[in-house]
Amino acid sequence: MNILQNSRQHVLSQIQQACEISGRGVESVELLAVSKTHPSEVLRDMYACGQRAFGENYLQEALQKIEALQDLEIEWHFIGHVQRNKTKHLAEKFAWVHGVDRLIIAERLSAQRLIMQPPLNLCLQVNIDAQDSKDGCQPSEVAELVKSISQLPNIKLRGLMVIPAPNNTQAFKAAKVLFDQVKELHVHPENWDTLSMGMSGDMVDAIAAGSTMVRVGTALFGARDYSQH
Ligand SMILES: *Cc1c(COP(=O)(O)O)cnc(C)c1O
């Protein structure tokens, strides 16, 4: 077994164990492979291990990889900060965008999604533990945003995304409470099924709190080299 196969199996078994401890089915948690800074050949190798969903943070880098890997059936997720003037590429090239925290961004993504494409899957990013440096809307804004964004035509609003400070288990629990509370405000509540939380260091706690999608980079690909950024 190669290194990527090994690390992926290890992460999948951690997910499985966390699900068992919480009495959840293993299919209730999806693994998103966070591949920022890693070259497209590495993604191709990870794909060969069975991975289909990949998450990227930097638009230019992501667009190059999407181009280089267009022969593969990858589901591309954008998990970085969304800038207002960059929405067109996101709307056209990605299946999911996790970092939406304002109505104007969602409106632009809806308007720029191409007619022949399926609706763009969105998660609303919430600054769940009041960090100054973080993107994300305030918890108090979530209800209004869910009402508005879930009405947009070319958007499928799937749930919430949070990035709490390390070891803030309480923040995961707060995100789950908020996630459950606002479901009824959604115009199509059946689409509200995704709680995107948990990374390499805290995915087990995130799953225990109710995460349905863990975003894992380092534990799959090893340490990142940011010298190109
Ligand atoms: C980089 C990144 C991750 C992955 O972090 P690891 O600690 O390497 O697993 C997850 N989510 C977001 C939003 C990221 O930017």
The ligand as an SDF file (V2000), in Angstrom:
LIG
                    3D

 15 15  0  0  0  0  0  0  0  0999 V2000
   -6.5180   24.0380    5.4710 C   0  0  0  0  0  0  0  0  0  0  0  0
   -7.9170   23.8530    5.9310 C   0  0  0  0  0  0  0  0  0  0  0  0
   -8.3630   22.6260    6.4530 C   0  0  0  0  0  0  0  0  0  0  0  0
   -7.4700   21.4240    6.6510 C   0  0  0  0  0  0  0  0  0  0  0  0
   -6.6670   21.5780    7.7830 O   0  0  0  0  0  0  0  0  0  0  0  0
   -5.7350   20.3660    8.3380 P   0  0  0  0  0  0  0  0  0  0  0  0
   -5.4230   20.7670    9.7090 O   0  0  0  0  0  0  0  0  0  0  0  0
   -4.5490   20.3100    7.4440 O   0  0  0  0  0  0  0  0  0  0  0  0
   -6.5480   19.1290    8.2550 O   0  0  0  0  0  0  0  0  0  0  0  0
   -9.7010   22.5160    6.7830 C   0  0  0  0  0  0  0  0  0  0  0  0
  -10.5520   23.5480    6.6510 N   0  0  0  0  0  0  0  0  0  0  0  0
  -10.1590   24.7410    6.1710 C   0  0  0  0  0  0  0  0  0  0  0  0
  -11.1470   25.8360    6.0380 C   0  0  0  0  0  0  0  0  0  0  0  0
   -8.8290   24.9290    5.8080 C   0  0  0  0  0  0  0  0  0  0  0  0
   -8.4520   26.1270    5.3590 O   0  0  0  0  0  0  0  0  0  0  0  0
  1  2  1  0
  2  3  1  0
  2 14  2  0
  3  4  1  0
  3 10  2  0
  4  5  1  0
  5  6  1  0
  6  7  2  0
  6  8  1  0
  6  9  1  0
 10 11  1  0
 11 12  2  0
 12 13  1  0
 12 14  1  0
 14 15  1  0
M  END
$$$$
